[in-house]
Amino acid sequence: MADARLTAALAGAGVSLDRVADCHSLAGGTFNAVYLVDLTDGTRLVAKIPPGPAVPLLRYEQGILDTEAMYYRLAERCDGVAVPAVLAVDTAGYLVMTYCPGSPWPELAPLPGGCERNELRAELGRRVAQLHTITGTGFGYPSGALGPLRDSWRPAFGDMVGAVLADAGRFAVTLPRPAADIRDWFEARAAVLDEVTTPVLVHFDLWDGNILVESGPAGRRVGALIDAERAFWGDPLAEFVSLALFGDIEQDAAFLRGYRAGGGAVAFDPAARQRLTLYRAYLYLIMWVEAVPRQASQRRLDWLSDVVYRPLAATFGDQR
């Protein structure tokens, strides 16, 4: 408990040091420092502490603790959806929330397969459909990091793409094509974004590692959905990119069955597939660009080169 910022975070949540029985850092985070805090009454909390001012941020990362807190407060209103309860948040300093039981999906041993996996994916689909009933008043990042919310999705998404390309220039990131060409690539395909008329709350980071699975006598079930820092108001279809990270959501029949059963509507017509291509390219750009200011290891850079950079090069090479 020597970390002054962690002490301040707990104080912000009304927790004095004499109530802390144990505290240790949690592995797996690539941006914030995350701590599990056990209190003397048996309560467990999670505290997120962002990097200090010396660590450079991507533009969209400004104020993301507030974004995450907002997401949880809105999501907890959805029946059947579990998320952490926010206890305290300070934009630049901390986020303190309740601990959610369960293990990230990739850490389960053995990993769910066959019928069990299908049941979990269908359950996840129903929950995501519930989350997609949360709508807002404008499009874009709720923090205002890229400016005020937009009245329509096409310019909001253009702001998001423009910001990550500006970040690439600021951090001297090597891109598969010049930034101007990439911007033109997005703009040439942007007309399909006009189909999106309602701003929906999108998590945009629902890969398996941010999905907790609880195990009990009755088997496994989907627990809480966590790490909502990248959330924005936009097209619910964008959610499917991280839900099928490096894969194809159309092949996840169980998830789609649950999503539709939960009230979600989705049809994979040519325009929808084009939108998915745009959102996948945007997410891959974030993953590639952020590796430089975060000083990723050579091992991670090699992995990103295979799973992100090469697909981006292939995508942007298509000039049709």
C-alpha positions as CSV (number, residue, x, y, z in Angstrom):
1,M,0.0,0.0,0.0
2,A,2.9,2.3,-0.6
3,D,1.4,3.7,-3.8
4,A,0.1,7.2,-3.0
5,R,-2.2,7.2,-6.0
6,L,-3.8,3.9,-4.9
7,T,-4.2,5.2,-1.4
8,A,-5.9,8.3,-2.9
9,A,-8.2,6.1,-5.0
10,L,-9.3,4.1,-2.0
11,A,-9.9,7.3,0.0
12,G,-12.0,8.6,-2.9
13,A,-14.2,5.5,-2.5
14,G,-14.4,6.0,1.3
15,V,-12.0,3.2,2.2
16,S,-9.4,4.0,4.9
17,L,-6.2,2.0,5.1
18,D,-7.1,0.3,8.3
19,R,-9.9,-1.5,6.4
20,V,-7.5,-3.0,3.9
21,A,-6.5,-6.6,4.6
22,D,-4.6,-7.3,1.5
23,C,-3.8,-5.7,-1.9
24,H,-1.9,-6.9,-4.9
25,S,-1.7,-6.0,-8.6
26,L,-3.5,-8.0,-11.3
27,A,-1.7,-9.1,-14.4
28,G,-3.1,-8.7,-17.9
29,G,-3.6,-5.0,-18.2
30,T,-1.8,-3.2,-21.0
31,F,-2.6,0.3,-20.1
32,N,-3.8,0.9,-16.5
33,A,-2.3,-0.5,-13.3
34,V,-5.0,-2.7,-11.8
35,Y,-5.2,-3.7,-8.1
36,L,-7.3,-6.3,-6.3
37,V,-8.1,-5.0,-2.8
38,D,-9.4,-7.2,0.0
39,L,-11.1,-5.5,2.9
40,T,-11.3,-6.7,6.4
41,D,-15.1,-7.3,6.1
42,G,-14.5,-9.7,3.2
43,T,-15.5,-7.2,0.5
44,R,-13.3,-7.2,-2.6
45,L,-12.6,-4.1,-4.7
46,V,-10.8,-3.4,-8.0
47,A,-8.9,-0.2,-8.4
48,K,-7.6,1.1,-11.8
49,I,-4.8,3.7,-11.8
50,P,-3.9,5.2,-15.2
51,P,-0.3,5.8,-16.3
52,G,1.3,9.0,-15.0
53,P,1.5,12.2,-17.1
54,A,4.9,11.2,-18.6
55,V,3.2,8.3,-20.5
56,P,1.7,9.6,-23.8
57,L,-1.9,8.8,-24.7
58,L,-3.7,8.3,-27.9
59,R,-6.3,11.0,-28.4
60,Y,-9.3,8.8,-27.8
61,E,-7.7,7.7,-24.5
62,Q,-8.2,11.1,-22.9
63,G,-10.9,10.6,-20.1
64,I,-11.4,6.9,-20.7
65,L,-11.9,6.2,-17.0
66,D,-15.0,8.4,-17.0
67,T,-16.1,6.5,-20.2
68,E,-15.7,3.1,-18.4
69,A,-17.6,4.3,-15.4
70,M,-20.4,5.7,-17.6
71,Y,-20.6,2.4,-19.4
72,Y,-21.0,0.4,-16.2
73,R,-23.6,2.7,-14.8
74,L,-25.7,2.5,-17.9
75,A,-25.2,-1.3,-18.4
76,E,-26.2,-2.2,-14.8
77,R,-29.7,-1.1,-15.7
78,C,-30.0,-4.0,-18.2
79,D,-31.7,-7.1,-16.8
80,G,-29.4,-10.1,-16.8
81,V,-26.2,-8.1,-17.6
82,A,-23.4,-8.2,-15.0
83,V,-20.8,-5.4,-14.8
84,P,-18.8,-3.9,-11.9
85,A,-20.5,-1.4,-9.7
86,V,-18.7,2.0,-9.7
87,L,-17.7,3.3,-6.3
88,A,-15.6,6.2,-7.2
89,V,-14.0,7.7,-10.3
90,D,-11.6,10.6,-10.9
91,T,-10.9,11.4,-14.6
92,A,-7.1,11.6,-14.3
93,G,-6.6,9.6,-11.1
94,Y,-8.5,6.4,-10.6
95,L,-11.6,4.2,-11.0
96,V,-12.7,2.1,-8.0
97,M,-15.3,-0.6,-8.5
98,T,-16.6,-3.8,-7.1
99,Y,-14.8,-7.1,-7.8
100,C,-16.7,-9.4,-10.1
101,P,-16.1,-13.2,-9.6
102,G,-15.1,-15.4,-12.5
103,S,-12.1,-16.0,-14.8
104,P,-11.4,-14.4,-18.2
105,W,-12.5,-16.9,-20.8
106,P,-9.0,-17.7,-22.1
107,E,-7.8,-18.6,-18.6
108,L,-10.4,-21.4,-18.1
109,A,-9.0,-24.9,-17.9
110,P,-10.0,-26.7,-20.0
111,L,-11.5,-24.2,-22.4
112,P,-15.2,-24.6,-23.0
113,G,-15.8,-26.7,-26.2
114,G,-18.7,-28.1,-28.1
115,C,-22.1,-27.7,-26.5
116,E,-20.8,-25.9,-23.5
117,R,-19.1,-23.3,-25.6
118,N,-22.2,-22.8,-27.7
119,E,-24.4,-22.3,-24.7
120,L,-22.0,-19.7,-23.3
121,R,-21.8,-17.9,-26.6
122,A,-25.6,-17.9,-26.9
123,E,-25.8,-16.5,-23.4
124,L,-23.3,-13.8,-24.3
125,G,-25.3,-12.9,-27.4
126,R,-28.4,-12.4,-25.3
127,R,-26.5,-10.1,-23.0
128,V,-25.0,-8.0,-25.8
129,A,-28.5,-7.6,-27.3
130,Q,-29.7,-6.2,-24.0
131,L,-26.7,-3.8,-24.0
132,H,-27.6,-2.6,-27.4
133,T,-30.9,-1.2,-26.2
134,I,-28.9,1.6,-24.5
135,T,-29.1,4.6,-26.8
136,G,-27.7,8.1,-26.6
137,T,-28.2,11.6,-28.0
138,G,-25.2,11.8,-30.3
139,F,-22.3,9.8,-32.0
140,G,-18.7,9.5,-30.9
141,Y,-16.6,9.1,-27.8
142,P,-18.5,10.3,-24.7
143,S,-15.4,11.8,-23.1
144,G,-15.4,14.6,-25.6
145,A,-11.7,13.8,-26.4
146,L,-12.3,14.2,-30.1
147,G,-14.8,17.1,-29.7
148,P,-18.5,17.2,-29.1
149,L,-20.8,14.3,-30.0
150,R,-21.9,14.4,-33.7
151,D,-25.4,14.4,-35.0
152,S,-24.7,11.6,-37.4
153,W,-22.4,8.5,-37.5
154,R,-20.4,9.2,-40.7
155,P,-18.6,12.3,-39.5
156,A,-18.2,10.9,-36.0
157,F,-16.5,7.8,-37.3
158,G,-14.4,10.0,-39.6
159,D,-13.2,11.9,-36.5
160,M,-12.2,8.6,-34.9
161,V,-10.2,7.5,-37.9
162,G,-8.6,10.9,-38.3
163,A,-7.5,10.9,-34.6
164,V,-5.8,7.5,-34.8
165,L,-4.1,8.4,-38.0
166,A,-2.9,11.7,-36.4
167,D,-1.6,9.6,-33.5
168,A,0.3,7.5,-35.9
169,G,2.0,10.6,-37.2
170,R,2.7,11.9,-33.8
171,F,4.4,8.7,-32.7
172,A,6.1,8.0,-36.0
173,V,4.3,4.7,-36.4
174,T,5.0,2.8,-39.7
175,L,1.7,2.3,-41.5
176,P,1.1,-0.1,-44.4
177,R,0.2,2.9,-46.6
178,P,0.6,6.7,-46.2
179,A,-1.9,8.2,-43.8
180,A,-3.6,10.2,-46.5
181,D,-4.2,7.1,-48.6
182,I,-5.7,5.3,-45.6
183,R,-8.0,8.3,-44.9
184,D,-9.1,8.3,-48.6
185,W,-9.7,4.5,-48.3
186,F,-12.1,5.1,-45.4
187,E,-13.8,8.1,-47.0
188,A,-14.4,6.2,-50.3
189,R,-16.4,3.6,-48.4
190,A,-18.1,5.9,-45.8
191,A,-21.5,6.2,-47.5
192,V,-22.6,2.9,-45.9
193,L,-22.3,4.5,-42.5
194,D,-25.4,6.7,-43.3
195,E,-27.5,3.6,-42.7
196,V,-26.8,4.1,-38.9
197,T,-29.3,6.6,-37.5
198,T,-29.4,5.7,-33.7
199,P,-26.4,6.0,-31.5
200,V,-26.0,2.8,-29.5
201,L,-23.6,2.2,-26.6
202,V,-20.8,0.0,-28.0
203,H,-18.2,-1.6,-25.7
204,F,-15.8,-2.2,-28.6
205,D,-13.4,-4.4,-26.6
206,L,-15.5,-7.5,-26.0
207,W,-12.8,-10.1,-26.9
208,D,-12.7,-13.2,-24.8
209,G,-10.3,-11.7,-22.2
210,N,-12.9,-9.2,-21.1
211,I,-15.6,-11.8,-20.6
212,L,-15.6,-13.4,-17.2
213,V,-16.9,-16.9,-16.9
214,E,-18.2,-18.2,-13.5
215,S,-18.0,-21.9,-12.6
216,G,-20.4,-23.6,-10.2
217,P,-22.3,-26.8,-9.4
218,A,-24.6,-26.1,-12.3
219,G,-21.7,-25.6,-14.7
220,R,-20.3,-22.5,-16.3
221,R,-22.1,-19.3,-17.0
222,V,-21.2,-15.9,-18.4
223,G,-20.3,-13.5,-15.6
224,A,-19.4,-9.9,-15.8
225,L,-18.3,-8.0,-18.9
226,I,-15.3,-5.7,-18.0
227,D,-12.8,-3.2,-19.4
228,A,-15.2,-0.9,-21.1
229,E,-12.6,1.9,-21.7
230,R,-13.0,2.0,-25.5
231,A,-16.8,2.5,-25.4
232,F,-18.4,4.9,-27.8
233,W,-21.8,5.9,-29.1
234,G,-22.2,4.4,-32.6
235,D,-23.2,1.5,-34.7
236,P,-24.0,-1.7,-32.7
237,L,-22.5,-3.7,-35.6
238,A,-19.1,-2.4,-34.6
239,E,-19.4,-4.6,-31.5
240,F,-19.0,-7.7,-33.5
241,V,-15.4,-6.9,-34.5
242,S,-14.0,-7.5,-31.1
243,L,-16.5,-10.3,-30.3
244,A,-15.0,-12.2,-33.1
245,L,-11.5,-10.8,-32.8
246,F,-9.3,-12.1,-35.8
247,G,-12.3,-14.1,-36.9
248,D,-15.7,-13.8,-38.6
249,I,-18.8,-13.2,-36.5
250,E,-20.9,-14.7,-39.3
251,Q,-19.4,-18.1,-38.4
252,D,-20.4,-17.8,-34.7
253,A,-23.9,-19.3,-35.1
254,A,-24.4,-19.7,-31.3
255,F,-23.7,-16.1,-30.5
256,L,-25.9,-14.8,-33.3
257,R,-28.7,-17.1,-32.2
258,G,-28.5,-15.7,-28.7
259,Y,-28.2,-12.1,-30.0
260,R,-31.4,-12.5,-32.1
261,A,-33.2,-14.3,-29.3
262,G,-32.4,-11.4,-27.0
263,G,-34.0,-8.9,-29.4
264,G,-30.9,-7.9,-31.4
265,A,-31.4,-7.4,-35.1
266,V,-28.6,-8.1,-37.6
267,A,-28.5,-9.0,-41.3
268,F,-25.2,-9.5,-43.1
269,D,-26.0,-7.8,-46.4
270,P,-23.2,-6.2,-48.5
271,A,-23.5,-2.8,-46.7
272,A,-23.3,-4.5,-43.3
273,R,-20.2,-6.4,-44.4
274,Q,-18.6,-3.2,-45.7
275,R,-19.3,-1.5,-42.3
276,L,-17.7,-4.5,-40.5
277,T,-14.6,-4.1,-42.7
278,L,-14.4,-0.4,-41.8
279,Y,-14.7,-1.1,-38.1
280,R,-12.2,-3.9,-38.2
281,A,-9.6,-1.7,-39.9
282,Y,-10.2,1.0,-37.3
283,L,-9.7,-1.4,-34.4
284,Y,-6.6,-2.9,-36.0
285,L,-5.2,0.6,-36.5
286,I,-5.6,1.3,-32.8
287,M,-3.9,-1.9,-31.9
288,W,-1.0,-1.2,-34.2
289,V,-0.5,2.5,-33.3
290,E,-0.8,2.1,-29.5
291,A,2.1,-0.4,-29.5
292,V,4.6,2.4,-30.0
293,P,3.7,4.8,-27.1
294,R,3.2,1.8,-24.9
295,Q,6.7,0.5,-25.8
296,A,5.5,-3.0,-26.7
297,S,8.0,-5.8,-26.5
298,Q,9.5,-7.2,-29.7
299,R,7.6,-10.4,-29.2
300,R,4.3,-8.5,-29.1
301,L,5.3,-6.4,-32.1
302,D,6.0,-9.6,-34.1
303,W,2.6,-10.9,-33.1
304,L,0.9,-7.7,-34.0
305,S,2.7,-7.7,-37.3
306,D,1.1,-11.1,-38.1
307,V,-2.4,-10.6,-36.9
308,V,-2.9,-6.8,-37.4
309,Y,-0.4,-5.2,-39.7
310,R,-0.5,-7.8,-42.5
311,P,-4.3,-7.9,-42.6
312,L,-4.3,-4.1,-42.7
313,A,-1.9,-4.0,-45.6
314,A,-4.1,-6.5,-47.5
315,T,-7.2,-4.5,-46.7
316,F,-5.8,-1.1,-47.7
317,G,-4.2,-2.6,-50.8
318,D,-7.8,-3.2,-52.1
319,Q,-8.5,0.0,-54.1
320,R,-11.8,-1.1,-55.4
